[in-house]
Amino acid sequence: ARKDDLRWEYVLQKFSFRVLPIMLASFLLYPIVANTLASGMDSIALQVIKGDVSQFMQNFFNFNGLLFSFFISTTYSVLYQQ
């Protein structure tokens, strides 16, 4: 049981020092970056983005599938090394 406690402590330590700051920074920086990119686009580009919801959803699902496959491959490699 002590070994499991040490493992969870290690995971939480890595999460709090690596993932949490990146997550907070992304929450703070996303609106600024999105507004900067949107202000650089002309009205025609913004209309295309606003009007093509199906393409947005398809890209969203493709991105999530790709991200999931990265996580699965990383998890598999970590578990295989044990």
Secondary structure, DSSP 8 states (H G I E B T S, - for coil): -HHHHHHHHHHHHHIIIIIHHHHHHHHHHHHHHHHHHHHTS-HHHHHHHHH-HHHHHHHHHHHHHHHHHHHHHHHHHHHHH-
